Amino acid sequence: MSRPAADVRRVIKAYDVRGLVGTEIDEEFVFEVGAAFARLMRAEGAPGSARVVIGHDMRASSPVLSAAFADGVLAEGLDVVRIGLASTDQLYFASGLLNCPGAMFTASHNPAAYNGIKLCRSEAKPVGEDTGLAVIRDEVIAGVPAGRDRTGPRGRIDDRDVLGDYGRFLRSLVDIAGLRPLRVAVDAGNGMAGHTAPAVLGEIPGLTLLPLFFDLDGSFPNHEANPLEPANLVDLQAFVRETGADIGLAFDGDADRCFVVDENGDPVSPSAVTALVADRELARDPGASVIHNLITSRVVPEVIAERGGVVVRSRVGHSYIKALMAQTGAVFGGEHSAHYYFRDFWGADSGMLAGLHVLSALGRQDRPLSELMGLYQRYAASGEINFRVEDAPACVDAVLKSFAAQTVSTDLLDGVTVDLGDGAWFNLRTSNTEPLLRLNVEARTADEVSRIVTAASERIAPAGETVR
């Protein structure tokens, strides 16, 4: 059946499929998406395209929706491999291991009422708006021709447990032999890290895993599974202090992002983690390319250059990073949002693998994490500040005019980035999905960051109102 274009476009977005369960996403809708995805994969005729691997998170709607999607794939004559409960990077692993396209049912860090689908080709190659999602969207709008009445042989279903293989594979990518004993607090936020962390971290000799909110519960009874929000790190920070842990790791709902807290309970910037992992990967592969998005701290390109790597700067967004990973053969890529991409992981992102790198770096020397990460935290930063505005271009123009006398240079790779000299800069960019203007500021001192934020905020929102 055909569907209103506006309704479909609201759910099939630039990078994935996501919406409210029952009103925007239901079984019939995901059946059609599954059938359209299968048709696209079959038409491309790529290796492994005769079957699709499907995983799902712990949300109450995920098993039913993933089954409906599988039915759409089967109706088109493709086979399905079900891996059941999985993190998103576990699904990517399965796509790489089995060399076939994949579908992960999750709404990541969104509230319980939402669900969605992350799609990939074989070897975890992304499917975004420019690489297939638009085709799927248009077909769903027009009405998927095959549907449940398709004649011809249906595909078959196989079940496969890849959790143990996933854990062993990640550990094989990082040198974890001979680490000093570590107490590692992990806040799963009732998300999929409660499923994957024991399989990955629980198998490391000398590591004591201290679990927090490991019960899988898609209603998120303790806090939202979005560690990017400072309020959602409070429980882990207190837990680290109470238990005397050497490090804390927090994961989002589908466990593809990893946030780090030091032994004092203080958050470690994802930019610092990016710099540390880049340092380690360049030691293993001198002269390789490393990607960072334009919101990461300046420490990231500094460390890459200091270690002899090739700096590649990207727009914000996993589709851009993954495309550059493929184009450049980069060994690693990192974003300010705690997405970390690895050449050895099919160019896909894995928060758990990034966490393993931090644990390896910590366990191979005697300093506490706060001192170790101090090497990679050279600047103060504001974090992302969001303003709800009606006329974003006018706001940006007002800010640029107010800083004109201090501006050294500007670039327009993603929004506008203004270099103010002596290590200070800010970026303004609009959201792709909401009427928001996003501000990021970095400088050598917290006072300088505060001054820039205040001056920019006065031009964007005179009343001082911001939104997260």
KENU-140184 format. One record per residue (C-alpha): z, y, x. Coordinates in steps of 0.1 Angstrom, whole numbers, plus 5000, padded with zeros to 4 digits. Layout:
N
pz | py | px
Z | Y | X;
...
This chain:
468
pz | py | px
5000 | 5000 | 5000;
4993 | 5036 | 5011;
5023 | 5059 | 5019;
5027 | 5097 | 5018;
5018 | 5110 | 5052;
5048 | 5133 | 5054;
5072 | 5105 | 5048;
5057 | 5083 | 5075;
5054 | 5111 | 5100;
5091 | 5118 | 5095;
5100 | 5083 | 5106;
5073 | 5073 | 5131;
5081 | 5099 | 5158;
5067 | 5107 | 5192;
5086 | 5079 | 5211;
5098 | 5055 | 5185;
5105 | 5047 | 5148;
5137 | 5060 | 5134;
5152 | 5070 | 5100;
5178 | 5065 | 5073;
5180 | 5029 | 5061;
5171 | 5025 | 5024;
5155 | 5058 | 5019;
5132 | 5062 | 5049;
5132 | 5027 | 5064;
5133 | 4995 | 5044;
5120 | 4959 | 5047;
5086 | 4966 | 5032;
5081 | 4995 | 5055;
5090 | 4977 | 5087;
5069 | 4947 | 5075;
5039 | 4970 | 5075;
5048 | 4985 | 5109;
5051 | 4949 | 5123;
5017 | 4940 | 5109;
5001 | 4972 | 5123;
5017 | 4966 | 5157;
5004 | 4930 | 5157;
4969 | 4942 | 5148;
4970 | 4968 | 5176;
4982 | 4942 | 5202;
4956 | 4917 | 5191;
4928 | 4943 | 5192;
4937 | 4953 | 5227;
4936 | 4917 | 5238;
4960 | 4923 | 5267;
4977 | 4893 | 5285;
5006 | 4880 | 5264;
4994 | 4898 | 5232;
4994 | 4866 | 5212;
5032 | 4868 | 5207;
5058 | 4895 | 5203;
5095 | 4893 | 5215;
5120 | 4908 | 5191;
5156 | 4918 | 5196;
5181 | 4938 | 5176;
5214 | 4956 | 5180;
5247 | 4952 | 5160;
5239 | 4975 | 5131;
5244 | 4958 | 5097;
5208 | 4965 | 5088;
5193 | 4952 | 5120;
5190 | 4914 | 5113;
5173 | 4920 | 5080;
5149 | 4947 | 5092;
5140 | 4928 | 5124;
5132 | 4897 | 5102;
5109 | 4918 | 5080;
5091 | 4931 | 5111;
5088 | 4895 | 5124;
5073 | 4885 | 5091;
5046 | 4913 | 5095;
5038 | 4900 | 5129;
5036 | 4864 | 5117;
5014 | 4874 | 5088;
4988 | 4887 | 5113;
4988 | 4853 | 5131;
5008 | 4863 | 5162;
5038 | 4843 | 5173;
5074 | 4857 | 5175;
5101 | 4850 | 5201;
5135 | 4860 | 5188;
5162 | 4868 | 5213;
5187 | 4879 | 5187;
5215 | 4904 | 5197;
5203 | 4925 | 5226;
5205 | 4958 | 5244;
5173 | 4977 | 5247;
5170 | 4970 | 5284;
5176 | 4933 | 5277;
5146 | 4935 | 5253;
5126 | 4952 | 5281;
5137 | 4923 | 5304;
5124 | 4898 | 5279;
5091 | 4916 | 5276;
5087 | 4915 | 5314;
5100 | 4879 | 5317;
5077 | 4865 | 5290;
5048 | 4890 | 5297;
5044 | 4899 | 5261;
5049 | 4930 | 5238;
5083 | 4937 | 5224;
5102 | 4953 | 5195;
5138 | 4964 | 5197;
5156 | 4973 | 5165;
5181 | 5000 | 5171;
5188 | 5037 | 5163;
5205 | 5041 | 5198;
5233 | 5067 | 5195;
5225 | 5078 | 5160;
5251 | 5072 | 5132;
5255 | 5040 | 5113;
5232 | 5050 | 5084;
5202 | 5051 | 5107;
5180 | 5024 | 5123;
5147 | 5022 | 5141;
5123 | 5004 | 5164;
5115 | 5008 | 5200;
5081 | 4992 | 5208;
5066 | 4982 | 5241;
5036 | 4963 | 5255;
5039 | 4934 | 5278;
5060 | 4941 | 5310;
5079 | 4968 | 5290;
5050 | 4993 | 5291;
5058 | 5020 | 5266;
5042 | 5025 | 5232;
5044 | 5062 | 5223;
5024 | 5086 | 5201;
4996 | 5088 | 5226;
4996 | 5052 | 5235;
4996 | 5034 | 5201;
5022 | 5048 | 5178;
4998 | 5073 | 5162;
4974 | 5043 | 5155;
5003 | 5024 | 5138;
5014 | 5055 | 5119;
4979 | 5062 | 5106;
4974 | 5026 | 5095;
5008 | 5026 | 5076;
4998 | 5058 | 5059;
4964 | 5044 | 5049;
4979 | 5010 | 5039;
4980 | 4980 | 5062;
4950 | 4960 | 5052;
4964 | 4926 | 5058;
4999 | 4926 | 5043;
5015 | 4895 | 5028;
4983 | 4883 | 5013;
4964 | 4878 | 5045;
4946 | 4845 | 5047;
4945 | 4825 | 5079;
4970 | 4808 | 5100;
5005 | 4824 | 5104;
5022 | 4826 | 5137;
5052 | 4806 | 5145;
5088 | 4815 | 5155;
5107 | 4805 | 5186;
5143 | 4814 | 5195;
5152 | 4820 | 5231;
5185 | 4831 | 5247;
5178 | 4854 | 5276;
5212 | 4870 | 5281;
5221 | 4849 | 5311;
5187 | 4853 | 5327;
5190 | 4891 | 5322;
5224 | 4892 | 5339;
5212 | 4872 | 5369;
5181 | 4893 | 5372;
5199 | 4926 | 5373;
5224 | 4913 | 5399;
5196 | 4901 | 5420;
5183 | 4937 | 5423;
5215 | 4951 | 5438;
5235 | 4940 | 5468;
5269 | 4931 | 5453;
5280 | 4906 | 5480;
5313 | 4914 | 5497;
5324 | 4943 | 5476;
5360 | 4953 | 5478;
5381 | 4945 | 5446;
5373 | 4970 | 5419;
5389 | 4976 | 5385;
5361 | 4987 | 5362;
5368 | 5002 | 5327;
5339 | 4999 | 5303;
5337 | 5017 | 5270;
5310 | 4999 | 5249;
5316 | 5022 | 5219;
5313 | 4991 | 5197;
5277 | 4989 | 5208;
5256 | 4964 | 5227;
5274 | 4968 | 5260;
5301 | 4947 | 5245;
5276 | 4919 | 5245;
5259 | 4926 | 5278;
5286 | 4939 | 5301;
5305 | 4906 | 5303;
5272 | 4887 | 5311;
5263 | 4912 | 5339;
5295 | 4926 | 5353;
5319 | 4898 | 5344;
5301 | 4875 | 5369;
5307 | 4897 | 5400;
5334 | 4883 | 5423;
5363 | 4906 | 5429;
5355 | 4928 | 5399;
5381 | 4931 | 5371;
5364 | 4941 | 5339;
5387 | 4963 | 5316;
5370 | 4963 | 5282;
5373 | 4991 | 5256;
5358 | 4989 | 5221;
5338 | 4957 | 5229;
5338 | 4945 | 5193;
5303 | 4948 | 5180;
5305 | 4971 | 5150;
5276 | 4992 | 5138;
5299 | 5014 | 5117;
5313 | 5028 | 5150;
5349 | 5029 | 5139;
5363 | 5044 | 5171;
5338 | 5071 | 5181;
5301 | 5078 | 5180;
5282 | 5057 | 5206;
5268 | 5088 | 5223;
5285 | 5095 | 5256;
5264 | 5126 | 5262;
5288 | 5143 | 5239;
5320 | 5151 | 5258;
5342 | 5142 | 5228;
5330 | 5106 | 5230;
5342 | 5102 | 5266;
5378 | 5111 | 5258;
5389 | 5076 | 5251;
5374 | 5062 | 5283;
5389 | 5091 | 5303;
5424 | 5083 | 5290;
5418 | 5045 | 5295;
5408 | 5050 | 5331;
5440 | 5069 | 5338;
5462 | 5045 | 5319;
5448 | 5014 | 5336;
5444 | 5028 | 5371;
5407 | 5018 | 5370;
5386 | 5027 | 5400;
5357 | 5037 | 5378;
5348 | 5040 | 5341;
5314 | 5033 | 5326;
5304 | 5044 | 5291;
5273 | 5031 | 5272;
5254 | 5043 | 5242;
5248 | 5022 | 5211;
5219 | 5002 | 5225;
5233 | 5002 | 5260;
5203 | 5016 | 5277;
5222 | 5047 | 5290;
5252 | 5046 | 5313;
5277 | 5075 | 5319;
5302 | 5074 | 5347;
5338 | 5086 | 5349;
5357 | 5087 | 5382;
5392 | 5074 | 5390;
5407 | 5106 | 5378;
5390 | 5104 | 5345;
5366 | 5132 | 5353;
5329 | 5128 | 5342;
5303 | 5123 | 5369;
5271 | 5142 | 5363;
5241 | 5120 | 5356;
5223 | 5141 | 5381;
5247 | 5130 | 5408;
5242 | 5094 | 5397;
5204 | 5100 | 5400;
5209 | 5114 | 5435;
5231 | 5085 | 5446;
5206 | 5058 | 5433;
5177 | 5077 | 5448;
5195 | 5077 | 5482;
5201 | 5039 | 5479;
5165 | 5031 | 5468;
5150 | 5053 | 5496;
5171 | 5035 | 5522;
5155 | 5003 | 5510;
5120 | 5017 | 5507;
5116 | 5047 | 5530;
5090 | 5073 | 5520;
5087 | 5061 | 5484;
5083 | 5085 | 5455;
5112 | 5093 | 5432;
5109 | 5110 | 5399;
5133 | 5135 | 5383;
5130 | 5155 | 5352;
5132 | 5193 | 5354;
5167 | 5195 | 5339;
5184 | 5174 | 5366;
5204 | 5193 | 5392;
5186 | 5207 | 5423;
5206 | 5183 | 5443;
5183 | 5155 | 5432;
5151 | 5168 | 5448;
5172 | 5180 | 5478;
5185 | 5145 | 5484;
5151 | 5129 | 5479;
5135 | 5153 | 5505;
5165 | 5148 | 5529;
5160 | 5111 | 5528;
5123 | 5113 | 5534;
5111 | 5105 | 5499;
5083 | 5121 | 5479;
5097 | 5143 | 5451;
5079 | 5140 | 5417;
5090 | 5164 | 5390;
5085 | 5155 | 5354;
5088 | 5169 | 5319;
5118 | 5157 | 5299;
5112 | 5124 | 5280;
5109 | 5087 | 5287;
5072 | 5085 | 5279;
5064 | 5111 | 5306;
5088 | 5094 | 5332;
5074 | 5059 | 5325;
5038 | 5072 | 5328;
5046 | 5088 | 5361;
5064 | 5056 | 5373;
5031 | 5037 | 5367;
5008 | 5064 | 5381;
5028 | 5070 | 5413;
5044 | 5036 | 5420;
5078 | 5055 | 5422;
5107 | 5033 | 5432;
5131 | 5051 | 5409;
5133 | 5079 | 5383;
5163 | 5096 | 5367;
5170 | 5120 | 5338;
5198 | 5144 | 5330;
5204 | 5123 | 5298;
5215 | 5093 | 5319;
5182 | 5073 | 5315;
5174 | 5056 | 5348;
5141 | 5039 | 5356;
5134 | 5013 | 5382;
5101 | 5000 | 5397;
5117 | 4966 | 5401;
5125 | 4966 | 5363;
5088 | 4970 | 5353;
5092 | 5008 | 5355;
5115 | 5007 | 5325;
5150 | 5022 | 5321;
5183 | 5003 | 5325;
5217 | 5019 | 5323;
5233 | 4987 | 5333;
5212 | 4985 | 5365;
5222 | 5021 | 5374;
5258 | 5011 | 5368;
5254 | 4982 | 5393;
5241 | 5006 | 5419;
5272 | 5029 | 5415;
5295 | 4999 | 5417;
5278 | 4986 | 5448;
5280 | 5020 | 5465;
5317 | 5023 | 5456;
5326 | 4988 | 5466;
5309 | 4989 | 5500;
5332 | 5018 | 5513;
5368 | 5027 | 5510;
5367 | 5062 | 5495;
5375 | 5068 | 5458;
5346 | 5075 | 5435;
5355 | 5112 | 5433;
5350 | 5116 | 5470;
5319 | 5095 | 5472;
5302 | 5114 | 5444;
5313 | 5147 | 5459;
5284 | 5142 | 5483;
5260 | 5145 | 5453;
5276 | 5173 | 5433;
5267 | 5205 | 5451;
5262 | 5228 | 5421;
5279 | 5238 | 5388;
5261 | 5232 | 5356;
5264 | 5242 | 5319;
5251 | 5210 | 5304;
5227 | 5213 | 5275;
5235 | 5240 | 5250;
5217 | 5240 | 5217;
5210 | 5270 | 5195;
5197 | 5267 | 5160;
5170 | 5294 | 5157;
5142 | 5304 | 5134;
5119 | 5321 | 5159;
5123 | 5303 | 5192;
5094 | 5322 | 5210;
5110 | 5355 | 5202;
5144 | 5343 | 5215;
5128 | 5330 | 5247;
5109 | 5363 | 5252;
5142 | 5383 | 5248;
5160 | 5362 | 5274;
5131 | 5364 | 5299;
5131 | 5402 | 5295;
5168 | 5405 | 5301;
5166 | 5385 | 5333;
5133 | 5401 | 5346;
5150 | 5421 | 5373;
5167 | 5389 | 5387;
5138 | 5366 | 5384;
5123 | 5351 | 5416;
5098 | 5328 | 5398;
5091 | 5310 | 5366;
5072 | 5278 | 5357;
5061 | 5264 | 5324;
5061 | 5226 | 5329;
5085 | 5221 | 5300;
5095 | 5252 | 5282;
5102 | 5279 | 5308;
5123 | 5274 | 5340;
5135 | 5306 | 5356;
5145 | 5307 | 5393;
5171 | 5334 | 5399;
5175 | 5328 | 5436;
5204 | 5314 | 5457;
5205 | 5281 | 5438;
5207 | 5296 | 5403;
5182 | 5288 | 5376;
5180 | 5282 | 5339;
5156 | 5264 | 5316;
5148 | 5271 | 5279;
5128 | 5246 | 5259;
5124 | 5238 | 5222;
5133 | 5205 | 5206;
5104 | 5182 | 5196;
5123 | 5171 | 5165;
5147 | 5198 | 5154;
5146 | 5237 | 5150;
5167 | 5240 | 5182;
5163 | 5259 | 5214;
5179 | 5242 | 5244;
5195 | 5260 | 5273;
5204 | 5245 | 5307;
5219 | 5265 | 5335;
5228 | 5257 | 5371;
5243 | 5278 | 5399;
5265 | 5274 | 5429;
5297 | 5283 | 5411;
5311 | 5278 | 5376;
5316 | 5316 | 5373;
5280 | 5322 | 5380;
5270 | 5296 | 5354;
5292 | 5312 | 5328;
5277 | 5346 | 5335;
5242 | 5333 | 5330;
5251 | 5314 | 5299;
5268 | 5344 | 5283;
5239 | 5367 | 5291;
5213 | 5343 | 5277;
5234 | 5335 | 5246;
5237 | 5371 | 5237;
5199 | 5373 | 5234;
5195 | 5340 | 5216;
5225 | 5340 | 5192;
5243 | 5374 | 5191;
5270 | 5359 | 5170;
5276 | 5332 | 5196;
5269 | 5303 | 5172;
5257 | 5271 | 5189;
5252 | 5235 | 5177;
5255 | 5203 | 5196;
